[in-house]
Structures are given as C-alpha cells and as structure tokens.
Amino acid sequence: MHEVVLPRIGTVPAWRREARALAQAGVPAAEVLWRVGEAEADLFAERAPPAAATRQIRLPREAVATFEAALCHADPERFARAYAMLLRLDAGELRWGDRTDPPMRRLLAQEKTVHREIHKMHAFVRFREVPPDGPRRAFAAWFEPDHPVEEAAAPFFARRFGDMDWVIVTPEVTTRFVDGTLSFTETVSRERPPPDATEDLWRTYYAGIFNPARLMPKAMQAEMPKRYWKNLPEAALIPALIRGAEQRARDMQAAAPTEPPARRAAIERQRQPSAPPPPGSLDELRAQAAECRRCNLWSAATQVVFGEGPASAALMVVGEQPGDREDLVGRPFVGPAGQVFDEEAGKAGLDRRTLFVTNAVKHFKFTPRGKRRIHQKPDAGEMTACRWWLDLEREMVRPKVIVAMGATALASLTGSGAGLLRRRGQVETLPDGTPVLVTVHPSYILRLPDEAAREAERARFRDDLRAARYLLETHR
C-alpha cells in the first residue's frame, strides 16, 4: 500500500505529479491511499516512492481541466476516484465524458459544483480597508467556502484588484496579494477584519437600488444563499426590505406617471372636440388622414403628421417621414433636421411661411431602444400606402415646383429613389409636368461625423434650395 500525503497549499499540482508517477510505475488504484495535510499512522502504508516509470500516460485535453476543477471539491474520496479514472482512461476502459459511468458522472457533477463555488466566492467576498504597510492601499476580507477553491478563485481577484494589496482569509487558507505577487499560506488567525467607513455608504446605496416591484425572495436566495449573508454588510437590511416591499411597490405605483408627458399631451389634443373643417379643404384632408389605416405605422405612432402651409403655396417641399419630435408635436420639420432646413432655406431666400412642407410617409416608423425611439426607413408597401395622401396634397395645393429631399421622397414622387446623390441638383419632371428638384434630406447632413464635411454639405444643400427658388421664378 502506497500512502500519498498532499499539502494543503498546492494540492492539485501535487496530486498531478504523484498520480503521474504512480500511473507510470503501474501502481493500481487499490494500492494507493490519499491524504491531505498531516499523515496518519498506518502500519500497512508505504511512503517510499514508486518504481521508475515504465510507460507514458495520455489523457484527453479536456479531461485534465475537469480533473483539476473536480479536485477542488470537498469530497474526501476525490483523489482516489480521479486516480482510478485516470488509469481506466489510459487503458481505454473508459471513454471520456461517458455519463453512463457513475464515477464519470460524479466527477463532472463535482466540476460543476466547484465552478459554482468559485463564482459565489467572486460574487460575495467583501473587502474592508485596513491600515497599509506601504504606499498601496490595503484591504482584507473573510470568506467561508464550502469547498477548497481558494487557489482556483484567487487569480480573478489579482486581475481585478491589481492596484492594491489585499488579503482573503478562509478557515483553511490565507491568500495574499502584495506588490503584485500572489501567495498562499495556511490560516493561523481566524480573526475577521473590522468594519470600515464604506460599509454604511454601501448599505445606503443597496437600500436605494432595492426594487420592491421585482422582489423574488426564492430567486434571490438561489443566487445568494443565506449561508453567505453573515459576511455581507448589506444582509442585515434584507429582512426589513422584504417586509416593506409590498408597501413600497404601492407607493412607487402611486407616484409614477401613467404616460410620458409629451406623448399624453399630444393624445389629449387629439381627443379634444373641434369644429368640423370646411369640405374640400386641406383641414378636411388632414382630419381624414388622422384616421388612416392604410398600413400598420399608425398603431405605434403618436399621431399622423400631415403637411402644413398655405393652400396656394407655389413651392412644395417633400421630406421622408416624421421624426421623434414631429411625432410628438404633430407638425412636420420641427426636429433637428427641420432646424437645418429652416436655417438654410432662410439663407437661400425662401420663407417657410410661404411653403407647403410635408412628408412622403405620414407616420413615424421607429424601433424602441430603451427610452429612445430609433428612426427606421419606411418600406415600399408603406410608401405606396402613403402616396395616396401625398397625391391628394399635390392635387389641392397644385405647386409650381416641388423639392424632393431624400430617397424616400424621390421614390414616392418619381417611382424610384435609386442614385440619389447622382441625381442630386437635377430637375426631373413628373407626368403632370411639375418640375421636381432633387436634393438630400437634412438628416443626412446631421449624420456626417466630420464637422468640415457637415459644413460643406450644408453649403451644397443651401445651393440646392437657392436653385429651387430660381426654378420657381421661371415657372410663375
């Protein structure tokens, strides 16, 4: 009988060396007695080293990592079981990962348990600041793992807290990280570090972020078992927070707004009764568009955004679709792109009060992302459905010149939005003879990352609007 005494520090590497030597010497598993720490008296145990190696041991690569993890389990039979499996794998009597084999199944289960214990140690170690011995700040922590995972868990703390000195003490092992060097010793003093000033701040923060509306005690205890609570400064608050959660949730519901203020105000304006618009007018057309269900965009948008301007406008400006701001206010070109248009139109000699401004699509298409609504390009079906309203606006206003801003507007007016930049600045003619000047949408300018490029594009956009004014003068 061979007795192998493994040290408490460096247990896994020591087992690996001893197991390899024993296996290479052909020592059967039944003839090896494994211990950790001090050896016990055993009249039949032999501590002499095994005979010289007679063969090489080969294991699957993934098996080595699993053995090393499972050997951090607290099971006293883990070393003997692992050595027996090592011999069976080397002899071809066992296929790696075969869960029909009870020892294999148990080894894999213990590996999973160890990884979970390491994760818990990473999550629930709480450092307290202590007086330093040098120029670096120093911290200490006490933790009580169910399995001997200290050495496996320590590299995480070394990576994350490499700019400070720290000590993690467990009942068996003391881990030190001093001046960037990681070391392990057996624990001599089990004295826990005293509380520090940050714990009161941490408890205040924890109580502030505690969400009573999402309280699930069973799920919380599954992730943070009660055996860890005694070492967590915030744990003393948990029972009282749970008891008051129901009342706090009711108070939160009573204080919370039912809808975003801007959106609610827009909806309320829609609900207010008003006098019926004159028949055959733009106002009547606008009222009819508010009930449009020709595509599905109405279901998510706040309201329809119809064109505005005098019915006798000689110049019609067609954009792509409303943005977030336009959707809330109910008017076209009042957001950031609208501000760019107003500024450059004024510099080009155009007065917005004399223009009829509208969009090819009348509802805001977006994708929600947190609290924001991100603009999405309308598809062909949505543009076709909204062309009905654009054609009616053109029929009522009868503009002399139209400015198409962007590919969506160009496609709705001419049937194709392809090659926008190539067609930019050109004048195209609609089947009814109306000239259309092609340009970019102001949002294109806002999306340019370079300030110099934005200024250059604003100048080109201004020139396009100035060309539209000259074109208008020739068609009057």
TAJOFEN-V958826 format. One record per pair of residues at least 12 apart in sequence whose ideal C-beta (glycine too) atoms are under 6 Angstrom apart, sorted by the first residue. I is the first residue (numbers start at 1). J is the second residue. Records with the same first field share a line. If there is no record, write none. Layout:
I=J + J
//
This chain:
1=31 + 33 + 44 + 45 + 46
2=31 + 32 + 46
3=33 + 45 + 47
4=18 + 34
5=35 + 39
6=36
8=37 + 186
9=184
12=68 + 71
15=71 + 79
19=83 + 86
20=57
21=50
22=50
23=57 + 86
24=53 + 55 + 57
25=50 + 51 + 53
27=50
29=83 + 84 + 87
33=45
34=79 + 80
57=90
59=89
60=96
63=96
66=111
67=82
69=111 + 114
70=107 + 110 + 111
72=114 + 147 + 148 + 149 + 152
73=110 + 114 + 147
74=147
81=103
85=103
114=147
117=145 + 147 + 149
118=149 + 152 + 153
121=145 + 153
122=156
124=228
125=141 + 143
126=141 + 232
127=139 + 141
128=140 + 193 + 196
129=196
130=193
136=164 + 165
137=164
138=165
139=166
140=167 + 193
141=168
142=169 + 192
143=170
145=170
150=170 + 173 + 175
151=184
154=175 + 182
158=177 + 182
165=178
169=187
172=187
174=187
199=233
202=233
203=234 + 237
206=234
207=237
210=241
212=245 + 248 + 249
213=249
215=245
262=328
263=302
266=302 + 303 + 328
270=303
282=311 + 396
285=392
286=306
289=304 + 306 + 389
290=304
294=385
295=382 + 385
297=363 + 365 + 382
298=363
301=327 + 363 + 364
302=327 + 328
303=330
304=362
305=322 + 326 + 332 + 362
307=356 + 358 + 393
309=355 + 356 + 357
311=397
313=355 + 356 + 397
314=400 + 472
315=355 + 399 + 401 + 472
316=356 + 397 + 399 + 402
317=355 + 357 + 403
318=358 + 360 + 404 + 409
319=359 + 405 + 409
320=360 + 406 + 408 + 409 + 441
321=359 + 361 + 378
322=359 + 364
323=335
324=373
327=364
332=357 + 358 + 359
333=357
336=446
337=442 + 443
340=442
341=442
344=461 + 462 + 465
345=465
347=462
348=462 + 465 + 466
349=469
350=465 + 469
356=397
358=393
360=390 + 408 + 409 + 412
361=378 + 382 + 386
362=386 + 389
365=378
383=412
387=412
390=412
400=472 + 475
401=435 + 471 + 472 + 475
402=434 + 436
403=437 + 468
404=436 + 438
405=439 + 441
406=441
407=420
410=438
413=436
414=428
423=438
424=438 + 439
425=464
426=438
437=468
439=464
445=457 + 458
//
